[in-house]
Amino acid sequence: CDLVRPLVGPKVKLINNIQELPKIEGDANRLTQILTNLVSNSIKFTQKGAITLSGIAEASHVRIDVADTGLGIPQDKLSRIWGAFSQVDLATTRKYGGTGLGLALVKGLVEAHGGSIEV
């Protein structure tokens, strides 16, 4: 959270609810990149409200959730967000910028670590 905190707008609260979790195996730099990309994406599309990180140890893995009160994604566009160069719509791209690679990269890194990601 500390890495992205300076990017958070004045009307947005960044909440870290991640408590003690078991250690996981993986590339620490890539795991940091995954979380940074997810939280940065939330920051980009959340003008007011909150971004909340939470985590829980489940049977064979650790689950991390990033939730926000941002713009949201229309139901019919959800399947496209993991694709490279994908943006929800052109108006969003013009307003917020970006290449549409962040979530595709996140998905690839999560899967390379044997995990899965979903909305």
C-alpha positions in Angstrom: 0.0 0.0 0.0 2.8 2.4 0.8 4.1 2.3 -2.8 0.8 3.5 -4.3 -0.5 5.7 -1.5 0.9 8.9 -3.0 -1.3 8.2 -6.1 -4.5 8.1 -4.2 -6.8 11.1 -4.7 -7.9 13.3 -1.7 -11.4 11.9 -1.8 -10.3 8.2 -1.8 -9.5 6.2 1.2 -7.0 3.3 0.8 -7.8 0.6 3.3 -5.4 -2.3 3.9 -7.3 -5.1 5.7 -4.7 -7.8 5.0 -3.8 -9.4 8.3 -1.3 -12.2 8.9 -1.2 -14.6 6.0 1.0 -17.7 5.5 4.1 -17.3 3.4 3.7 -18.1 -0.2 6.3 -19.3 -2.7 6.9 -17.0 -5.7 8.9 -14.3 -7.2 8.6 -11.4 -4.6 9.1 -8.8 -7.3 6.4 -10.2 -9.6 4.0 -10.6 -6.6 4.6 -7.0 -5.7 4.0 -6.0 -9.4 0.7 -7.9 -9.4 -0.6 -6.1 -6.3 0.8 -2.7 -7.5 -0.9 -3.1 -10.9 -4.3 -4.1 -9.4 -4.3 -1.3 -6.8 -3.0 1.3 -9.4 -5.8 0.3 -11.7 -8.3 0.8 -8.9 -6.8 4.2 -8.1 -7.0 5.3 -11.7 -10.8 4.7 -11.9 -11.8 5.7 -8.3 -12.4 9.4 -7.9 -14.1 9.1 -4.5 -14.9 6.4 -1.9 -12.5 3.6 -1.0 -10.1 1.0 -2.3 -9.9 -2.0 0.1 -7.4 -4.7 0.1 -8.2 -7.9 2.0 -6.6 -11.4 2.1 -7.5 -14.8 3.5 -5.7 -18.1 3.7 -7.9 -20.8 2.0 -7.3 -24.5 1.8 -4.4 -24.6 -0.6 -3.8 -21.0 -1.5 -4.0 -17.4 -0.4 -6.8 -15.2 -1.8 -6.2 -11.4 -2.1 -9.2 -9.2 -3.0 -9.0 -5.6 -4.3 -12.3 -3.9 -4.1 -13.1 -0.3 -5.0 -16.0 2.2 -5.4 -14.8 3.2 -8.9 -16.5 3.5 -12.2 -17.1 -0.3 -12.5 -17.1 -2.4 -15.6 -20.3 -3.2 -17.5 -21.2 -6.9 -17.3 -20.9 -7.4 -21.0 -17.3 -6.1 -21.0 -16.0 -8.2 -18.1 -14.7 -11.0 -20.3 -12.5 -8.6 -22.3 -10.6 -7.0 -19.4 -7.9 -9.6 -19.3 -7.0 -9.3 -23.0 -3.9 -7.4 -24.1 -4.5 -3.8 -25.3 -8.1 -4.1 -24.0 -9.9 -1.0 -22.7 -13.6 -0.9 -21.6 -14.3 1.9 -24.1 -12.6 4.6 -26.1 -14.0 7.4 -23.9 -12.4 5.9 -20.9 -9.1 5.5 -22.7 -9.1 9.1 -23.8 -9.9 10.3 -20.2 -7.6 8.0 -18.2 -5.0 6.9 -20.7 -3.2 3.6 -20.5 -2.3 0.9 -23.0 -4.6 -1.8 -21.8 -1.7 -4.1 -20.8 -1.9 -3.9 -17.0 -4.6 -6.5 -16.4 -3.3 -8.8 -19.1 0.1 -8.7 -17.5 -1.4 -9.3 -14.1 -3.3 -12.4 -15.3 -0.2 -13.8 -16.9 1.9 -13.3 -13.8 -0.8 -14.8 -11.5 -1.1 -17.8 -13.8 2.7 -18.2 -14.0 2.6 -18.5 -10.2 0.0 -21.3 -10.4 -2.9 -19.0 -9.4 -6.1 -17.7 -10.9 -7.7 -14.3 -11.1 -11.3 -13.2 -11.6 -13.6 -10.2 -11.3 
